[in-house]
């Protein structure tokens, strides 16, 4: 078999066989296939697409390129949740404990933030003493004992994905639905969960900018999960504005705690209940109505907050944070961003708001950058809100005046104003069920 022939076949619109996909991907991981040939194949895939069978095969080859996690020692149905990335997306810290409080086994391996999106591991490490480097034995024991654990992904997990993503990033082949779907799902399959809920973001702060593209990606990933015998569903959710009000690691932990205390923003609370209810459905805990009722009850009676408290303690953190978020680190400097005109806040470029958080010190531009756990921002006005000149739009937090100035400039550039109210986007657009069927749920709540 020759790599030249594999490239030519895909260039001409042919469907690659499992043997051809394995030859190309495994050869690239071993170093037998050079960058220029793999780049050519990626571009051919970008232009010609892949069938569902090809995408499922590519996903498995990538997943099998490294460690394959066996969670068989965890009792019951193991569920995981994956977000495609957003700004202010602290849902794992809320939906995970809710699902665990209702009897699901939440075994989650997460990543760090890079660019304008935040990472769950960075948020957990903003809690004094909290660890995300648990051993596999500690991970299994914690899920069995308290129902939830969140740890970092092993460096050996789907190494083919890391190599291919780095190449896609410099060859203009990132925005291909088969390549995105196989990248996400290769890691999720390798993590070993029985049920996988996908939170596919759409809007100015997401990779997918239109509901149509987000829905296509959601269906592709659910199809891959089904092809590999996993229970998989997806929600398409809005990222045209930050989720909740806090953006930044310690700030988002604080907001997660407040939400579990019943004091969170309406949009964040609604989305986390929806995510938790769908995790419970994948865990076989009941139908849609029963699972939503269970999630609402766990939020109201404090049992979800108790799960977060137990998780923090089990992972070495200061569990008092679950009752007193003021114990979290705060940035030494802050500044208010005030409106220069009256009117209505019409829209936000959420990616720019994520960039503002990075400039304040809350995120990374390169993977080795240090972050300031206390840096970030609190959004006080969101699209649809009336604004009077001089109103506080946001409060910024940073370690220096220079960072505050850079963050304010980026934040102001993200806002668009109008003279009258503008129609707002829904929080949840659609649900893709385990069969791939789409259920429209677009509504504002």
C-alpha positions in Angstrom: 0.0 0.0 0.0 1.3 3.5 -0.9 0.3 6.8 0.8 0.3 8.3 -2.7 -2.6 6.0 -3.7 -4.5 6.8 -0.5 -4.2 10.5 -1.2 -5.2 10.2 -4.8 -8.3 8.0 -3.9 -9.6 10.6 -1.5 -8.7 13.5 -3.9 -10.9 11.9 -6.5 -13.8 11.5 -4.1 -13.4 7.8 -3.2 -14.3 6.3 0.2 -11.2 5.0 2.1 -11.2 1.5 3.4 -10.5 0.8 7.1 -7.1 -0.6 6.0 -6.2 2.6 4.1 -7.2 4.8 7.0 -5.2 2.7 9.5 -2.2 2.7 7.2 -2.2 6.5 6.9 -2.9 7.4 10.5 -0.7 4.8 12.2 2.0 5.4 9.7 1.9 9.1 10.5 2.1 8.4 14.3 5.1 6.1 13.8 6.9 8.7 11.6 6.7 6.6 8.4 4.3 9.1 6.7 5.8 12.6 6.3 4.0 15.8 7.1 3.6 16.8 3.5 1.7 13.6 2.6 -0.6 13.7 5.6 -1.3 17.4 4.9 -2.3 16.4 1.4 -4.7 13.8 2.7 -6.2 16.2 5.3 -6.8 18.7 2.6 -8.4 16.0 0.4 -10.7 15.1 3.3 -11.5 18.8 3.9 -12.5 19.2 0.3 -14.2 15.8 -0.4 -15.6 14.9 3.0 -16.0 11.5 4.5 -18.8 9.0 4.7 -20.2 8.1 8.2 -18.4 4.8 7.9 -15.1 6.5 7.1 -15.5 8.9 10.0 -16.3 6.2 12.5 -13.2 4.2 11.3 -10.9 7.3 11.5 -12.2 7.9 15.0 -11.4 4.4 16.2 -8.0 4.3 14.6 -7.2 7.6 16.4 -8.7 6.4 19.7 -6.7 3.1 19.5 -3.4 4.9 18.7 -2.6 5.2 22.5 -4.0 4.3 25.9 -7.6 2.9 26.0 -9.0 3.4 29.5 -10.9 0.6 31.1 -13.5 1.8 33.6 -14.9 -1.7 34.2 -14.0 -1.4 37.9 -16.5 1.4 38.4 -19.9 0.2 39.4 -22.9 1.1 37.2 -23.3 3.1 34.1 -20.4 5.6 33.6 -21.4 8.9 32.0 -19.2 11.8 30.6 -20.1 15.2 29.3 -18.0 17.1 26.6 -18.4 20.7 25.6 -17.0 21.9 22.3 -15.7 25.0 24.1 -17.0 28.4 25.1 -16.6 31.4 27.3 -17.9 31.2 30.9 -18.6 27.5 30.4 -18.4 26.2 33.9 -21.2 23.6 33.4 -19.1 20.5 34.4 -18.8 21.9 38.0 -22.6 22.2 38.2 -24.2 19.6 35.9 -21.7 16.9 37.0 -22.6 17.2 40.8 -26.3 17.3 39.9 -26.1 14.1 37.9 -24.0 12.4 40.6 -26.5 13.4 43.3 -29.2 11.6 41.3 -27.2 8.3 41.1 -25.2 8.7 37.9 -21.5 7.7 37.9 -19.7 10.8 36.5 -16.3 9.7 35.3 -14.8 12.7 33.6 -11.4 13.4 32.0 -11.0 17.0 31.0 -8.6 19.4 29.4 -7.1 22.8 30.0 -8.0 26.1 28.4 -6.2 27.4 25.3 -7.0 30.6 23.4 -10.4 32.3 24.2 -12.0 29.2 25.7 -11.6 28.1 29.4 -10.6 24.7 30.7 -12.3 22.7 33.5 -8.9 21.6 35.0 -7.8 25.2 35.4 -11.1 26.0 37.2 -10.6 23.1 39.6 -7.0 24.1 40.3 -8.3 27.6 41.3 -9.6 25.9 44.4 -6.9 25.9 47.1 -5.2 22.5 47.3 -7.3 20.8 44.6 -5.6 18.1 42.4 -6.5 16.9 39.0 -3.6 14.5 38.7 -5.2 11.5 40.4 -3.9 8.1 39.6 -6.2 5.7 37.7 -6.8 3.8 41.0 -7.7 7.0 42.9 -10.0 8.0 40.0 -11.9 4.7 40.1 -12.2 4.6 43.9 -13.5 8.2 44.0 -16.2 7.6 41.4 -17.3 4.4 43.3 -17.3 6.2 46.6 -18.9 9.6 45.9 -20.1 9.2 42.3 -18.0 11.9 40.6 -14.3 12.6 39.7 -12.8 15.1 37.3 -9.1 14.5 36.3 -6.7 15.5 33.5 -6.4 13.4 30.4 -3.3 11.2 30.1 -0.7 12.3 27.6 -1.0 8.8 26.1 -4.7 9.3 25.3 -5.3 9.4 21.5 -1.8 10.7 20.5 -2.8 10.5 16.8 -5.4 13.3 17.5 -2.7 15.5 19.0 -0.4 15.1 16.0 -3.2 15.5 13.5 -4.7 18.5 15.2 -1.3 20.3 15.2 -1.1 19.7 11.5 -4.6 20.8 10.8 -4.0 24.0 12.7 -1.3 25.1 10.2 -2.8 23.7 7.0 -6.2 25.4 7.1 -8.0 22.1 7.5 -9.5 22.6 11.0 -13.0 23.4 10.0 -14.0 20.0 8.6 -16.9 18.3 10.3 -15.5 14.8 9.9 -12.1 15.9 11.2 -13.6 17.8 14.2 -16.0 14.9 15.0 -13.3 12.3 14.9 -11.0 14.5 17.0 -13.5 15.0 19.8 -14.9 11.4 19.8 -11.5 9.7 19.6 -10.7 11.1 23.0 -14.2 10.4 24.4 -14.1 6.8 23.2 -10.7 6.3 24.7 -11.8 7.6 28.0 -14.1 4.6 28.5 -17.5 6.1 29.5 -20.6 4.1 28.7 -22.7 7.3 28.0 -21.4 10.5 26.4 -23.4 13.7 26.4 -22.1 16.3 23.9 -22.7 20.0 24.5 -22.2 21.5 21.0 -21.8 25.3 21.2 -22.9 27.7 18.5 -22.4 31.4 18.1 -19.7 34.1 18.2 -17.8 32.4 21.0 -18.0 28.9 19.5 -16.1 27.2 16.7 -19.4 26.5 15.0 -20.9 29.9 14.1 -24.3 28.7 12.7 -27.0 26.4 14.1 -26.9 24.4 10.9 -23.2 23.6 11.2 -23.5 22.9 14.9 -26.3 20.5 14.3 -24.4 18.7 11.6 -21.4 18.3 13.9 -23.7 17.1 16.7 -25.3 14.4 14.5 -21.9 13.3 13.2 -20.6 12.8 16.7 -23.7 11.0 17.9 -23.4 8.7 14.8 -19.8 7.9 15.8 -20.8 7.0 19.3 -23.6 4.8 18.1 -21.3 3.0 15.7 -19.0 2.2 18.6 -21.7 0.9 20.9 -21.9 3.9 23.2 -25.0 5.7 24.4 -24.6 9.2 23.0 -26.8 12.3 22.7 -26.1 16.0 22.0 -27.5 19.4 22.9 -26.9 22.3 20.6 -26.5 25.3 23.0 -25.9 29.1 22.6 -22.5 30.7 22.9 -23.4 34.1 21.4 -22.7 35.6 24.9 -20.8 34.3 27.9 -22.7 31.6 29.9 -23.7 33.1 33.2 -21.9 36.3 34.3 -18.4 35.2 35.4 -15.4 34.5 33.1 -12.2 33.4 34.7 -11.2 30.5 36.8 -11.8 31.3 40.5 -14.7 33.6 39.4 -16.4 30.7 37.6 -15.9 28.4 40.6 -17.6 31.0 42.7 -20.5 31.2 40.2 -20.8 27.4 40.1 -21.1 27.3 43.9 -23.7 30.1 43.8 -25.7 28.2 41.2 -25.6 25.0 43.3 -26.8 27.1 46.2 -29.8 28.2 44.1 -28.5 31.7 43.5 -27.1 31.4 40.0 -28.0 33.2 36.8 -31.1 31.9 35.0 -29.3 31.0 31.8 -26.6 29.0 33.5 -29.0 27.3 35.8 -31.4 26.3 33.0 -28.6 24.9 30.8 -27.0 22.9 33.6 -30.3 21.3 34.6 -30.8 20.4 30.9 -27.3 18.9 30.7 -27.7 17.0 34.0 -31.1 15.6 33.0 -29.7 14.4 29.7 -26.7 12.8 31.4 -29.2 11.0 33.7 -31.2 9.7 30.6 -28.0 8.3 29.2 -27.4 6.6 32.6 -30.8 4.9 32.3 -32.3 6.8 35.3 -35.7 7.5 33.6 -37.5 9.4 30.8 -37.1 13.1 30.0 -39.6 14.3 32.6 -38.4 12.1 35.4 -34.8 13.0 34.8 -35.5 16.8 34.7 -37.5 16.5 37.9 -34.6 14.6 39.6 -32.1 17.2 38.5 -34.3 20.1 39.8 -34.8 18.4 43.1 -31.0 17.8 43.6 -30.4 21.4 42.9 -33.1 22.6 45.3 -32.4 20.2 48.2 -28.7 20.8 48.4 -27.6 17.3 47.5 -25.8 18.5 44.3 -23.9 21.1 46.3 -22.9 18.3 48.8 -21.5 16.3 45.8 -19.3 19.2 44.8 -18.2 19.6 48.3 -17.3 15.9 48.5 -15.5 16.0 45.2 -13.4 19.0 46.2 -12.4 17.3 49.5 -11.6 13.9 47.8 -9.3 15.7 45.3 -7.4 17.5 48.1 -9.1 20.9 47.9 -10.5 23.2 50.6 -14.1 22.0 50.8 -15.1 25.1 52.7 -15.2 26.8 49.2 -18.5 25.0 48.6 -20.0 27.1 51.3 -17.9 30.2 51.3 -16.6 31.1 47.8 -14.8 34.2 49.2 -12.0 31.8 50.2 -11.1 31.6 46.5 -8.2 33.8 45.3 -9.1 37.3 44.2 -7.1 39.5 41.8 -5.6 42.5 43.5 -6.9 45.1 41.0 -10.3 45.8 39.4 -11.9 48.3 37.1 -15.5 49.0 36.0 -16.3 49.3 32.3 -19.1 52.0 31.9 -21.4 52.6 29.0 -20.5 55.6 26.8 -24.1 55.9 25.5 -27.7 55.0 26.2 -29.6 52.4 24.2 -29.8 48.6 24.1 -27.0 46.1 24.2 -27.6 44.3 20.9 -24.9 41.7 20.6 -21.5 40.5 21.9 -18.5 39.1 20.0 -18.0 36.4 22.6 -14.7 35.3 21.2 -13.4 38.8 21.8 -14.7 38.7 25.4 -12.8 35.4 25.9 -9.7 37.2 24.5 -10.3 40.0 27.0 -10.2 37.4 29.8 -6.9 36.1 28.4 -5.4 39.6 28.3 -6.5 40.0 31.9 -4.5 36.9 32.8 -7.2 34.3 33.0 -6.2 32.3 30.0 -3.4 31.1 27.7 -2.3 32.1 24.3 0.3 29.3 24.3 0.0 26.0 26.1 2.9 26.7 28.5 1.6 30.1 29.6 0.9 30.6 33.3 -2.6 31.8 34.3 -3.8 34.0 37.2 -6.6 32.1 39.0 -8.1 35.3 40.2 -8.2 37.2 36.9 -11.3 37.5 34.7 -14.4 39.6 34.4 -18.0 39.8 35.6 -20.6 40.6 32.9 -23.3 42.8 34.3 -25.1 43.7 31.0 -25.9 41.2 28.3 -27.6 41.3 24.9 -31.2 42.4 25.3 -30.6 44.6 28.3 -31.4 48.4 28.3 -28.4 50.6 29.1 -28.1 54.1 30.3 -25.0 56.2 29.7 -22.7 55.6 32.7 -24.1 52.2 33.6 -21.5 49.6 34.6 -21.3 47.0 31.8 -18.7 44.8 33.4 -16.1 44.6 36.2 -12.6 43.5 35.2 -10.1 41.8 37.6 -6.4 41.5 37.0 -2.9 41.6 38.6 -1.8 44.9 37.0 -3.2 48.2 35.6 -1.7 47.3 32.2 -3.7 44.1 32.1 -6.8 46.0 33.1 -6.3 48.5 30.2 -5.7 45.7 27.7 -8.7 43.8 28.9 -11.0 46.9 28.8 -10.0 47.7 25.2 -10.8 44.1 24.1 -14.1 44.1 26.0 -15.4 47.4 24.6 -14.5 46.2 21.1 -16.8 43.1 21.6 -20.0 45.1 22.2 -22.6 46.3 19.7 -25.4 48.7 20.7 -28.7 49.6 19.1 -31.4 52.2 19.7 -34.2 49.6 20.2 -34.4 46.0 21.5 -33.0 43.2 19.3 -34.3 39.6 19.0 -32.4 37.3 21.2 -31.1 33.8 20.5 -32.4 30.7 22.3 -30.4 29.0 25.0 -30.9 25.5 23.6 -31.5 25.0 19.9 -32.0 21.3 19.6 -31.4 17.8 21.0 -30.0 15.0 19.0 -31.0 11.7 20.5 -29.2 8.3 20.6 -30.7 7.4 17.2 -29.6 10.6 15.5 -33.1 12.1 15.4 -33.3 15.8 15.9 -35.7 17.3 18.4 -36.1 21.1 18.1 -36.1 22.7 21.5 -35.4 26.4 20.6 -36.8 28.6 23.3 -35.8 31.3 25.7 -36.3 30.5 29.3 
